Structures are given as structure tokens and as C-alpha cells.
């Protein structure tokens, strides 16, 4: 019982089941570096304002650094009875430096301490995720540049709509990633406010220098309200929200890769290194070696798993929102549930971004198959309608005329390219030989030179802009 810092109030020993149920050490031990970092800054500040001596502070700091080395080396034993990473480190500190170690917790609470640790942790993870986003953006740009002349169908409602450059399609995801990067940057700004000094909920009676601690730890400033400081998990929710939007983008892209790699599309082929075969045949308690139920299969498991992991990231966001939705101020034990959801989101997002870049770099693009797919589905019908508009016919009327032409082609099993000039003129006398060039796939693509369009000229211009953005 003596091992518990709060045991003075209690007569009975904590039940073993309660110890295990109450403990967070199994997952919050990953915060050890950040807990030690915050404790070192706190010890230095306590000495600066005269709450402890410089000698005591140096002894505490030295002990904390030795503990960090122990944990790094795998020599530190984490046990349930110490509940969390904060108590585990504090107990080990008193073992190493004596009773002076107990002075470290002066003028702070585990409430403001855990808020600090999570913010320190999340700052590092946001920066790493931003770097991973940048790498994925660079991969998208590299693949786009290598396939600049590749034309494919663009889709709406998953129906062939208009021809576009494959590079233009890839750069759409670059733009999504750009917004994701900016969202995490905004989240970082709100994470980067220092809560230590808020105490349990009401602040501290000691003459703390919170600005000093904020500078020591690289925060923009200290928080402005002690109650909010220990109650706030908005930054965790915002991170999970940004992560949910990011993985939604990754999932949409994964869905397209899955479709494109199917025999029905055949637009791409994923590398063997990023694909798997079909299930093995189970015989008793073992699997037959190399015997597959469907040996011809090459499955896009990587994008399928990215798509599948999206649900757990969404779930983590809703878990946090639900946990926080009715908590009165200030700290409540419910808030311990923030970490597992947050940690899982961090791990899942990083894992998904990391694996997509090398997969994209090694996939093969079937340019001929993509281009041939633009020849069915009347993808240049809009160009034909625009041709009539330029001849002075109102667009609604032009749209109706081209619709009748498409219906005629379907009935007679023809493509727009198969129509004779005589047939064109059956529907409107303004058609001339110029219509043949207008309805070519290449003309359709390269006519869209407007900023943000799919024309080769517009895409090349955007790529130059992007090179400056991602340096």
C-alpha cells in the first residue's frame, strides 16, 4: 500500500482487479520520453523560482536522464501497481536519488502532467505524419511526371464521363494531401500550448514561471485557464478528425487502385511485392505448402487493408467524442480512455501512409488499356455540344441534339467517330468537317487549358508550381 502516492487517505488495500482495471501503464508507457522531458523542465523551473535548490534540481534531472537510459535499454520493469507512466518514473526516481525525488511533484498534478505529456507526444507525431504526407505527395508527383502523356477515362457516378490525363487524376490526390498537411499544421498550433502549472484544476499557490517551462519545451505559450487546461482533449479529437479525413482520402485512392487492378479495368498492375495470392487450403491443423484454392489470383491486399483500416480510425474519433460529450469540468477518470484511441490512430495512419508510397512507385501503368477505355462511352459528347455552342446554338439545345445523336449511335452500334458528315447533318446543318477533330480524345483533353484543367499544358504548369511547394 505504501507504494501508492495517494494511499494516505485509504485504510484498505486496493483490490488486484481494481489495480489492473485502473492502470494505464500498459499503453501510456510510450509517453516515457515526453514525461521525462516535461519533468526535467519542471525541475529546472522549481529551482529557478526557489521552490527547490539548484543542487536538488540537478540531482533530479540527472536521475531522470538515467531512468530514460534504463527504459531505452529495456531494463525498466513496468508493473500494474504503479498505475501509469508518471508514478512509475517518480517511484524509480526516489529509488535512485532518495527523498529529494519526491520534491519533483511539487506544484503539479497528474492532471496537468498527463495533458503535457500527450501534447509533447502529439507534437512529435504530427511532424512525422506531415513528413510522411510530403513523401506520399512526392511519390504522386513522380508517377504523374513519368506518365504525362497517358490518357484515361474520367468518371462520374463510376460511369465514363470525359477523357483526362492520368497525371491529372493523380494530382487530385496531391491536392487532398495538401489540405491534410494544412489541417495537421492547424492542429499542431492548438496542441502547442503548455498546460503544466494548471495543477489538479485550480492553478498553483507556488510562484511558478510557466513562461519559462513553455520556452524550455518549445511551446508557443502557456494555457490561459487552469480548468480548461486539464479538461481539454479537443486537441486529441481534432487530431483524430484530421486523421479521419486523411485516411478517407487514402481509402478513396485505395478503392480506385483496387478497381484499376481488376481484370475488368486492367489499368494498373501492382508489384508482386505488394500483392498476395488467394487463401491456402486448410488440412487439419496445418496448411498445405503453396496450395491455393485459386492459384491464378493476385490480390490487392495493401489497398484493401488501407480501405479497411479507415473504419477503426473513424471509430477512434467517435470513441473520443463519446467519452468527452458529457464530462463535467475538470478531470475525470474517463479521460484515461483518450490514449488508446489516440495511439491507435497515430499508428494506423503512419502505417498506411508509409506503405502506399513504395507500392505506387512499383506499380505498372497499362497506358494502352487506359487509352482504349476512352473509346467507348461517348466521352467527347460534351465537346460536340460545345462545338454547336460555338456555332451559335444555345447549350440546352446543343445538349439535346447531342443526346439524340448518342441515342442514334447506341441503336446503330456506332461510336461518334464512326458517323459520316451526312449523318451528323441529319441532326444539325451547322456540322462540318471540323467536328471530326473536335471529337478526338486528344483534342478533348488538350482543349481544357483553363487553370486546374486536364490539358497537358495546364498539368505541366501545375507540376512546376508543385515543385516549388514541396521543396
BELPEUR-V306528 format. One record per residue. RES is the residue in three letters. SS is DSSP state (a for helix, b for strand, c for the rest). PSI is psi in whole degrees, -180 to 180 (none if undefined). Layout:
BEGIN
res=RES ss=SS psi=PSI
res=RES ss=SS psi=PSI
END
This chain:
BEGIN
res=UNK ss=c psi=-31
res=UNK ss=c psi=-19
res=UNK ss=c psi=-16
res=UNK ss=c psi=124
res=UNK ss=c psi=-26
res=UNK ss=c psi=12
res=UNK ss=a psi=-13
res=UNK ss=a psi=-33
res=UNK ss=a psi=-18
res=UNK ss=c psi=147
res=UNK ss=c psi=-46
res=UNK ss=c psi=152
res=UNK ss=c psi=144
res=UNK ss=c psi=132
res=UNK ss=c psi=144
res=UNK ss=a psi=-40
res=UNK ss=a psi=-38
res=UNK ss=a psi=-41
res=UNK ss=a psi=-46
res=UNK ss=a psi=-39
res=UNK ss=a psi=-36
res=UNK ss=a psi=-25
res=UNK ss=c psi=146
res=UNK ss=c psi=4
res=UNK ss=a psi=-28
res=UNK ss=a psi=-27
res=UNK ss=a psi=-28
res=UNK ss=a psi=1
res=UNK ss=a psi=-19
res=UNK ss=a psi=-10
res=UNK ss=a psi=8
res=UNK ss=a psi=-42
res=UNK ss=a psi=-42
res=UNK ss=a psi=-35
res=UNK ss=a psi=-44
res=UNK ss=a psi=-41
res=UNK ss=a psi=-46
res=UNK ss=a psi=-38
res=UNK ss=a psi=-37
res=UNK ss=a psi=-45
res=UNK ss=a psi=-40
res=UNK ss=a psi=-43
res=UNK ss=a psi=-42
res=UNK ss=a psi=-40
res=UNK ss=a psi=-41
res=UNK ss=a psi=-37
res=UNK ss=a psi=-40
res=UNK ss=a psi=-39
res=UNK ss=c psi=2
res=UNK ss=c psi=13
res=UNK ss=c psi=-37
res=UNK ss=c psi=168
res=UNK ss=c psi=163
res=UNK ss=a psi=-38
res=UNK ss=a psi=-42
res=UNK ss=a psi=-41
res=UNK ss=a psi=-45
res=UNK ss=a psi=-38
res=UNK ss=a psi=-42
res=UNK ss=a psi=-46
res=UNK ss=a psi=-43
res=UNK ss=a psi=-42
res=UNK ss=a psi=-41
res=UNK ss=a psi=-41
res=UNK ss=a psi=-36
res=UNK ss=a psi=-37
res=UNK ss=a psi=-41
res=UNK ss=a psi=-40
res=UNK ss=a psi=-39
res=UNK ss=a psi=-46
res=UNK ss=a psi=-43
res=UNK ss=a psi=-39
res=UNK ss=c psi=-2
res=UNK ss=c psi=20
res=UNK ss=c psi=-2
res=UNK ss=c psi=132
res=UNK ss=c psi=119
res=UNK ss=c psi=130
res=UNK ss=c psi=152
res=UNK ss=a psi=-32
res=UNK ss=a psi=-17
res=UNK ss=a psi=7
res=UNK ss=c psi=-62
res=UNK ss=c psi=177
res=UNK ss=a psi=-32
res=UNK ss=a psi=-48
res=UNK ss=a psi=-35
res=UNK ss=a psi=-44
res=UNK ss=a psi=-41
res=UNK ss=a psi=-42
res=UNK ss=a psi=-44
res=UNK ss=a psi=-33
res=UNK ss=a psi=-44
res=UNK ss=a psi=-31
res=UNK ss=a psi=-34
res=UNK ss=a psi=-38
res=UNK ss=a psi=0
res=UNK ss=a psi=-162
res=UNK ss=a psi=-22
res=UNK ss=a psi=-25
res=UNK ss=a psi=-30
res=UNK ss=a psi=-17
res=UNK ss=a psi=-16
res=UNK ss=a psi=-34
res=UNK ss=a psi=4
res=UNK ss=c psi=134
res=UNK ss=c psi=25
res=UNK ss=c psi=163
res=UNK ss=c psi=161
res=UNK ss=a psi=-20
res=UNK ss=a psi=-49
res=UNK ss=a psi=-25
res=UNK ss=a psi=-44
res=UNK ss=a psi=-36
res=UNK ss=a psi=-41
res=UNK ss=a psi=-48
res=UNK ss=a psi=-45
res=UNK ss=a psi=-39
res=UNK ss=a psi=-42
res=UNK ss=a psi=-43
res=UNK ss=a psi=-48
res=UNK ss=a psi=-33
res=UNK ss=a psi=-47
res=UNK ss=a psi=-44
res=UNK ss=a psi=-37
res=UNK ss=a psi=-44
res=UNK ss=a psi=-41
res=UNK ss=a psi=-42
res=UNK ss=a psi=-40
res=UNK ss=a psi=-40
res=UNK ss=a psi=-39
res=UNK ss=a psi=-38
res=UNK ss=a psi=-45
res=UNK ss=a psi=-43
res=UNK ss=a psi=-41
res=UNK ss=a psi=-39
res=UNK ss=a psi=-43
res=UNK ss=a psi=-38
res=UNK ss=a psi=-45
res=UNK ss=a psi=-42
res=UNK ss=a psi=-43
res=UNK ss=a psi=-46
res=UNK ss=a psi=-38
res=UNK ss=a psi=-43
res=UNK ss=a psi=-35
res=UNK ss=a psi=-15
res=UNK ss=c psi=38
res=UNK ss=c psi=-34
res=UNK ss=c psi=2
res=UNK ss=c psi=123
res=UNK ss=b psi=140
res=UNK ss=b psi=167
res=UNK ss=b psi=138
res=UNK ss=b psi=149
res=UNK ss=b psi=146
res=UNK ss=b psi=142
res=UNK ss=c psi=25
res=UNK ss=c psi=22
res=UNK ss=b psi=143
res=UNK ss=b psi=130
res=UNK ss=b psi=-65
res=UNK ss=b psi=152
res=UNK ss=b psi=141
res=UNK ss=b psi=167
res=UNK ss=b psi=137
res=UNK ss=a psi=-39
res=UNK ss=a psi=-39
res=UNK ss=a psi=-40
res=UNK ss=a psi=-46
res=UNK ss=a psi=-39
res=UNK ss=a psi=-18
res=UNK ss=a psi=-39
res=UNK ss=a psi=-30
res=UNK ss=a psi=-44
res=UNK ss=a psi=-39
res=UNK ss=a psi=-45
res=UNK ss=a psi=-34
res=UNK ss=a psi=-44
res=UNK ss=a psi=-38
res=UNK ss=a psi=-46
res=UNK ss=a psi=-45
res=UNK ss=a psi=-36
res=UNK ss=a psi=-43
res=UNK ss=a psi=-33
res=UNK ss=a psi=-42
res=UNK ss=a psi=-41
res=UNK ss=a psi=-42
res=UNK ss=a psi=-42
res=UNK ss=a psi=-40
res=UNK ss=a psi=-24
res=UNK ss=a psi=-35
res=UNK ss=c psi=47
res=UNK ss=b psi=128
res=UNK ss=b psi=119
res=UNK ss=c psi=-15
res=UNK ss=c psi=137
res=UNK ss=c psi=-11
res=UNK ss=c psi=-18
res=UNK ss=c psi=-150
res=UNK ss=c psi=-38
res=UNK ss=c psi=-21
res=UNK ss=c psi=3
res=UNK ss=c psi=-166
res=UNK ss=c psi=144
res=UNK ss=c psi=-7
res=UNK ss=c psi=154
res=UNK ss=c psi=65
res=UNK ss=c psi=148
res=UNK ss=c psi=86
res=UNK ss=a psi=-31
res=UNK ss=a psi=-37
res=UNK ss=a psi=-46
res=UNK ss=a psi=-42
res=UNK ss=a psi=-44
res=UNK ss=a psi=-43
res=UNK ss=a psi=-37
res=UNK ss=a psi=2
res=UNK ss=c psi=22
res=UNK ss=c psi=155
res=UNK ss=c psi=-37
res=UNK ss=b psi=168
res=UNK ss=b psi=161
res=UNK ss=c psi=160
res=UNK ss=c psi=-8
res=UNK ss=c psi=122
res=UNK ss=a psi=-39
res=UNK ss=a psi=-48
res=UNK ss=a psi=-34
res=UNK ss=a psi=-42
res=UNK ss=a psi=-17
res=UNK ss=a psi=-21
res=UNK ss=c psi=125
res=UNK ss=c psi=20
res=UNK ss=a psi=-38
res=UNK ss=a psi=-33
res=UNK ss=a psi=-43
res=UNK ss=a psi=-42
res=UNK ss=a psi=-41
res=UNK ss=a psi=-47
res=UNK ss=a psi=-30
res=UNK ss=a psi=-47
res=UNK ss=a psi=-39
res=UNK ss=a psi=-37
res=UNK ss=a psi=-40
res=UNK ss=a psi=-42
res=UNK ss=a psi=-49
res=UNK ss=a psi=-23
res=UNK ss=a psi=-42
res=UNK ss=a psi=-44
res=UNK ss=a psi=-35
res=UNK ss=a psi=-41
res=UNK ss=a psi=-44
res=UNK ss=a psi=-42
res=UNK ss=a psi=-41
res=UNK ss=a psi=-42
res=UNK ss=a psi=-39
res=UNK ss=a psi=-39
res=UNK ss=a psi=-47
res=UNK ss=a psi=-48
res=UNK ss=a psi=-29
res=UNK ss=a psi=-7
res=UNK ss=c psi=160
res=UNK ss=c psi=-32
res=UNK ss=c psi=-37
res=UNK ss=c psi=-59
res=UNK ss=c psi=26
res=UNK ss=c psi=-33
res=UNK ss=b psi=164
res=UNK ss=b psi=123
res=UNK ss=c psi=147
res=UNK ss=c psi=148
res=UNK ss=a psi=-32
res=UNK ss=a psi=-18
res=UNK ss=a psi=29
res=UNK ss=c psi=167
res=UNK ss=b psi=167
res=UNK ss=c psi=-174
res=UNK ss=c psi=179
res=UNK ss=c psi=149
res=UNK ss=b psi=153
res=UNK ss=b psi=128
res=UNK ss=b psi=127
res=UNK ss=b psi=107
res=UNK ss=c psi=-126
res=UNK ss=c psi=7
res=UNK ss=b psi=173
res=UNK ss=b psi=142
res=UNK ss=b psi=143
res=UNK ss=b psi=117
res=UNK ss=b psi=7
res=UNK ss=b psi=111
res=UNK ss=b psi=146
res=UNK ss=c psi=-41
res=UNK ss=c psi=84
res=UNK ss=c psi=-14
res=UNK ss=c psi=-12
res=UNK ss=c psi=142
res=UNK ss=c psi=104
res=UNK ss=b psi=139
res=UNK ss=c psi=62
res=UNK ss=a psi=-33
res=UNK ss=a psi=-56
res=UNK ss=a psi=-29
res=UNK ss=a psi=-40
res=UNK ss=a psi=-38
res=UNK ss=a psi=-46
res=UNK ss=a psi=-42
res=UNK ss=a psi=-36
res=UNK ss=a psi=-14
res=UNK ss=a psi=-39
res=UNK ss=a psi=-39
res=UNK ss=a psi=-33
res=UNK ss=a psi=-44
res=UNK ss=a psi=-44
res=UNK ss=a psi=-39
res=UNK ss=a psi=-40
res=UNK ss=a psi=-48
res=UNK ss=a psi=-31
res=UNK ss=a psi=-46
res=UNK ss=a psi=-44
res=UNK ss=a psi=-41
res=UNK ss=a psi=-40
res=UNK ss=a psi=-41
res=UNK ss=a psi=-12
res=UNK ss=c psi=-26
res=UNK ss=c psi=26
res=UNK ss=c psi=126
res=UNK ss=c psi=157
res=UNK ss=c psi=144
res=UNK ss=c psi=-100
res=UNK ss=c psi=142
res=UNK ss=c psi=150
res=UNK ss=a psi=-25
res=UNK ss=a psi=-32
res=UNK ss=a psi=-12
res=UNK ss=a psi=-23
res=UNK ss=a psi=-4
res=UNK ss=a psi=-32
res=UNK ss=a psi=-46
res=UNK ss=a psi=-40
res=UNK ss=a psi=-44
res=UNK ss=a psi=-48
res=UNK ss=a psi=-42
res=UNK ss=a psi=-38
res=UNK ss=a psi=-46
res=UNK ss=a psi=-51
res=UNK ss=a psi=-43
res=UNK ss=a psi=-45
res=UNK ss=a psi=-47
res=UNK ss=a psi=-43
res=UNK ss=a psi=-44
res=UNK ss=a psi=-44
res=UNK ss=a psi=-42
res=UNK ss=a psi=-40
res=UNK ss=a psi=-22
res=UNK ss=a psi=-38
res=UNK ss=a psi=-56
res=UNK ss=a psi=-30
res=UNK ss=a psi=-43
res=UNK ss=a psi=-37
res=UNK ss=a psi=-27
res=UNK ss=a psi=-3
res=UNK ss=c psi=151
res=UNK ss=b psi=140
res=UNK ss=b psi=124
res=UNK ss=c psi=85
res=UNK ss=a psi=-40
res=UNK ss=a psi=-43
res=UNK ss=a psi=-42
res=UNK ss=a psi=-47
res=UNK ss=a psi=-42
res=UNK ss=a psi=-30
res=UNK ss=a psi=-18
res=UNK ss=c psi=-10
res=UNK ss=c psi=-13
res=UNK ss=c psi=155
res=UNK ss=c psi=7
res=UNK ss=c psi=50
res=UNK ss=c psi=-18
res=UNK ss=c psi=18
res=UNK ss=a psi=-39
res=UNK ss=a psi=-36
res=UNK ss=a psi=-39
res=UNK ss=a psi=-38
res=UNK ss=a psi=-41
res=UNK ss=a psi=-34
res=UNK ss=a psi=-45
res=UNK ss=a psi=-37
res=UNK ss=a psi=-43
res=UNK ss=a psi=-17
res=UNK ss=c psi=2
res=UNK ss=c psi=3
res=UNK ss=c psi=131
res=UNK ss=c psi=147
res=UNK ss=a psi=-41
res=UNK ss=a psi=-39
res=UNK ss=a psi=-40
res=UNK ss=a psi=-43
res=UNK ss=a psi=-43
res=UNK ss=a psi=-42
res=UNK ss=a psi=-48
res=UNK ss=a psi=-35
res=UNK ss=a psi=-41
res=UNK ss=a psi=-37
res=UNK ss=a psi=-43
res=UNK ss=a psi=-43
res=UNK ss=a psi=-40
res=UNK ss=a psi=-43
res=UNK ss=a psi=-43
res=UNK ss=a psi=-44
res=UNK ss=a psi=-35
res=UNK ss=c psi=10
res=UNK ss=c psi=52
res=UNK ss=c psi=157
res=UNK ss=c psi=165
res=UNK ss=a psi=-36
res=UNK ss=a psi=-21
res=UNK ss=a psi=-16
res=UNK ss=c psi=139
res=UNK ss=c psi=163
res=UNK ss=a psi=-34
res=UNK ss=a psi=-42
res=UNK ss=a psi=-42
res=UNK ss=a psi=-44
res=UNK ss=a psi=-19
res=UNK ss=a psi=-31
res=UNK ss=a psi=-28
res=UNK ss=c psi=132
res=UNK ss=c psi=-15
res=UNK ss=c psi=-14
res=UNK ss=c psi=140
res=UNK ss=c psi=-171
res=UNK ss=c psi=-21
res=UNK ss=a psi=-21
res=UNK ss=a psi=-29
res=UNK ss=a psi=-41
res=UNK ss=a psi=-39
res=UNK ss=a psi=-38
res=UNK ss=c psi=10
res=UNK ss=c psi=146
res=UNK ss=a psi=-46
res=UNK ss=a psi=-43
res=UNK ss=a psi=-42
res=UNK ss=a psi=-48
res=UNK ss=a psi=-50
res=UNK ss=a psi=-5
res=UNK ss=c psi=-16
res=UNK ss=c psi=71
res=UNK ss=c psi=-3
res=UNK ss=c psi=150
res=UNK ss=c psi=128
res=UNK ss=c psi=0
res=UNK ss=c psi=178
res=UNK ss=c psi=-2
res=UNK ss=c psi=147
res=UNK ss=a psi=-41
res=UNK ss=a psi=-44
res=UNK ss=a psi=-40
res=UNK ss=a psi=-42
res=UNK ss=a psi=-41
res=UNK ss=a psi=-43
res=UNK ss=a psi=-38
res=UNK ss=a psi=-38
res=UNK ss=a psi=-40
res=UNK ss=a psi=-41
res=UNK ss=a psi=-38
res=UNK ss=a psi=-34
res=UNK ss=a psi=-32
res=UNK ss=a psi=-36
res=UNK ss=c psi=14
res=UNK ss=c psi=none
END
